[in-house]
């Protein structure tokens, strides 16, 4: 079809929405592959953003861990507090990897013996630029590791990932802007089959998959597992280009 107009102006996810519209796939938020037995992922070729694999809140879920513990004990004043939001609006927005500690001292831990993926806190790894915030954490809960730790059990995680990503079409598109309107040229399709759980765990450890928290006092936008776009094919045992 060549260049196609973005169906969702101003939406970073417009590339996927546009493709779904062209294919006649209705937009939904159901936790199942969005093309029957196949998941459909689309992204701009030149973007540095991460691919969202799926949403999944950590356990213990009964505690509503993100808003009740991470946000309250480890959150900081939202940059829009007193402007867009109330003056006491707090934020806990972190993209955490399994290889390096974040500048606020968080890291993803893959524990194969305990069969869980957890989030750990190390006060010694906190950047000097967050010294004031660290002092607030010390007053609230101390500087030991998070207790209890938020985690995802292997069985729950594998069920979610295996159900959502069992097979996948990964589509990339060039994009251009003309007269303030974005256009896409969908020109690369990779067919991916047989999602590998072991590859998924290794990708967390190798800084290819991240855990992304995005919560504020007024709303928890959800916890996501996200991946570097050019690494998605590594999660599958079988992969072939189409066209």
N, C-alpha and C positions, 0 to 999 in steps of 0.2 A: 504493500500500500504506500510505501514511501513515507513522507513526513505527515504525521497525524497531530492534530491539535490536542493539547492537554485538556482532559475532561474535568479537571479539578484545579482551577486557577488558584495559585497561592498555596497549594498543598504539596508538601514534600513527597507525600505518598502518591501523588497524581500519576506517576508512571505506571504503578500497579493498577490503580483504579481505571485508567484509560484502557489498559490492556484487557481488564475484566469486562469493561463495557463493550469493547470490540468483539470479545468472545461470547458475549451474552451471559456472563456469570454475574448473578445478583450479589451485591455487597452484603456481607454478614459478619458477625463477630463470634460465630459458633466455633468451638474448639475442635474443629475437624478440618481435614484438607479442603481447600476451597474449590476444587475441581473434581469432586467425587473421590477416586482413589489416589489422586495426584494433588500435591501442593503446588501452587503457582507463585513464584517469587520473581519480581521484576525490579530493575534498578537502572538508574542512569550510569553510563559507562564512566563518566568523569567525576563521579561523586566520591567523597571520602567518608560518607556516612556508613553506618553499620546496617546489616540486614537483621531485622527482628525475626528470630526463629519462632518463638512462642512466648506467651505470658504465663507466669506461674509464681504464686506467692509462696514464701518459705514456711516451713513448719517451725515451731508448733503453731498450726493455723488457728487454734482456739484462742491464742493470745492476740491475734491480729497484729503480728509481730512488727511490721513496718511502721504503722502509725502509733502503736502503743509503746514500743520499746526503742526502735532505732530513731524515730523522729523526736520523741520526747527526751531521750537520754543523750543522743549523739547529733541532734539537729542543730542548725544555726539560723540566725535571722535571715529571712528571705530578702533578696535584693530589692523586691518591690514592696516590702513592708512599709506601711505608712503612705503608700502611693496607690498602687493597684489593689493591695490587700491591707487588712488591719495592721496596726503597728506591731502587734505581737505575733505576726505570721511567721512560722518556722518552716525550714526547708531541710529535706534530706535527699539530695540529688547526687548520686555517685555512680560512676561506671567503674566496676571493680574487675580486676584481672586475676588470673591464677599464677602469674609469674612474678609480678612486682606489686609492692604495696602502693596504694593510692597516696596522694599527698596528705590525706587525713588518716592514714594508717590502716586502711582496710584491704583485705586480700581474700580471694576465693581459694579454699583448700579442698582438694580431691583426696578423700580418705577411702582407699579401696578396702582396707581391713574392716572399717566400720560401715562400709557401703553407704557413704553419704557425701554430698558436696555441701560445704558449710562456708560461712563468712566469719573471718577472724579479724580481731582488732589488735594492733601493736602500737602502743603509745610512743615507742622509740622510733617508729618510722614516720611519725607526723612531721610535716614540713615546719620549719621555724616560722613561716608566714601565718601559721594557724595556732600560734602559741596561746593567744587569748582564748580561742575556742577550746583548746585542750585543757586549759585551767577550768573552764566551765564544766567540761566532761568530768574532770577530777572531782569537782564539788558535788556533781549529781550522782555518779556511780563509781568513781575511782578510775584507776588507769589499768586495771587488769583486763583480760580478754572479755568479750561479750558473754554474759551469763544470764540465761542460757543462750547458746549460739543459734542463730537462724540457719536452717539447713534444708536440703532436699534429699530425701532418701533415694537411693539408686532405683528401687522398684517404681516409685511414683514418677521420678524423673524420666526413666526409660519408657514408661507407659505413655507419658505425655509426648515426649519427643518422637517415639516410634509411631504413635497414632497420627501426629500432626505432620511428620516429615518422612513417612515411610517411602514415598516416591516423590520426585520433585522435577518440575520444569523450571530452570533458572534462565530468565530472559533479560538481556541487557539492551539498552537503547541509547543511541546518540541523542543529544538534545540541542536545540538552538532557540534563541529568542528573536522574534521579529515583531516590531511595533508593540512591544510589551507583552506579546503572547508567546507562550512556550509551545514548541512542537517536538514530537518524538519520532525517531526512526528505529523501529524494533528490528535489529539485524543480527542478533546472536542468541541462539537457543542451545542450552545444554540439558540433555535428558539424564537424570540421576536416579539410580535404583538401588534398593537394599541399604537402607540407613544402618550405619554401624555405631553401636553404642560405645565400643572401645575407642573408635575414632573421635567420638564426641567428647569423651573424658580427656583424651590426649590434647584435643584442641583447646580445652579450658586451660590445661597446664602450659600450653605453648603460646598463650596470649593471642589466640585466634577467636575464642569465644569469651564474652564478657557478661557479667551480671549487672544489669542497669536498674538502679532504684530511682524513682522520681516521685517523691511524696512531699506534700506541704500540709500545713495545718488544715486547710479547707478541703483538701482532696488528695487521695492517693491515686496517682495515674497508673499504678501497676508496676510489678516487677517483671523485667523482660530478660530473656537470654538472647544476646545479640552477637553477630559474627561479622568479621571482616568479609566484604563481599566476594573477593576473589578466592576465598578459602572454602566456600560452601561445598564445592564438589568433593573436598577431602573427607566429608562425612559419609560418603557412599562407597559401596564396594564396586558398583558398576556405573560408568559414566561415558556418555558419547555425545558429541556435537550433532546438531540437526541442521541440515541445509548447508 
